[in-house]
């Protein structure tokens, strides 16, 4: 059974940077699309970014474009999310998710992902 584990998030000041990783165990991510999602208190789950299995398809949510960068290393079975120029509105629980049967698209829909990590808290102070 594929399991996803996010790295520890943390508290960062506005304008700062943070890098999250998502590590897969129990299987390979080689043929999986992987996405990052986040959820702020009282809000629904928002698509942040996704990357296709060949790292050709990459999409970002409008609120993080030009600030976040997603990447993957197939050999290490790891996906990274580099977050720069962080804002207080980036605060939330960040989840990585994976699916083998769907494609990374601009829709960034949580419904397209079968496997989910437990989530990690990111807090950006003003």
N, C-alpha and C positions, 0 to 999 in steps of 0.2 A: 504494500500500500504506500503510495507516494505521500510523503509528509513534507510540509514547508515550514521553515523556521526563520522568522525575521530576526535581524540583529536588534540589539537594544537601542531604543530611540534616545530621547533625552530632552533636556531643556537648553534652548539656545536663544540668544538675543536677536531681535529683529535685525535683518541685514546679514546675519551669520549663515553658516553652511553646516550641513550634516549629510553624512552618507549612510544610507541603509543598505543592508544586504539581505538576500533571501536565499537560503541554502536548502536544497532538496535532499531528502534521505529516502531510502526504500525504492529508489528508481532513478532514472535519468530524465533530465529536462530537455534532452536533445531535440525531441520532436514536439515539444510543448510550446504554445504561446504562453507568455507570462505577463501578468498585469500587476500594477500597484493601484490600490484604492485607499481611500481614507474616509473616516467618519468623525465628524465633529459632534459634540454633545447636542442632542435634540434634532439632529439632521440625518438625512439618509446617506447611504454610502455613495461616494463620489469617485468617478474614475479619474485617476491621476495620469497614468501612462501605461502603455503596453509595448511589448516587443515580440515579433514573430519568431518562430523556431530558427529561421536562418538569419535573424537579425536584419532582415531587409525591410520589413514592415515595422515602423515605429510611429506611435501616435502619443500626443499629449493632450491633456485637458486644457481648455483655454486659460484657466486661471494659473497654470504653471508653465506655460510655453515660454521658452527663452530663459527659464530659471532652473528647471529640473532637467536631468539627463539620465536616461535609462540605458543600461548596457548589460551584456551577458558574456559569460565565459563558459563555453560548453564543457571544456575540460574539467573545470572546477565545479560544475553543476551549481553555479551561483549567478544570481541576478543582482545588480546594484541599482540604486536610485540615488544619484547625486543631487542634493537640493541646495541651491545657492540663493542668495538674496531673499532669505526667508522672511515671511511676514506673519504677524499674529494670526491672520486668517488661515494660515497653513496648519494651525494647531489641530490635532486630532489623533485618532488611532489609525495607524497605517497598516494595511494588510497587503501581502503578496498573494497572488492566486495564479493557478495554472490550469490549462486545459489542452488536451491533445486533439480534440475534434473540431475546434473552432479556430477562427483566424483573428489576429490582432487588427481591429478596425477603429476608426475614429469614434465609433459609438461608445466605446469603453463601458460596456454594459456588464454589471456583475453577473447577470444571468448567463453569460458566455463562459463562465469559469466553474469548473467542478471542484478543484482542490484549493483549499484556503489555509493560510497560516493563522496563528493565534492573534496576531496583531501586536503592534508596538506603539507606545505613546510618544508622540512628538509634541512638544510645547514650545511655542515661540513667544517670548515676552517682548512687550513694547518698550 
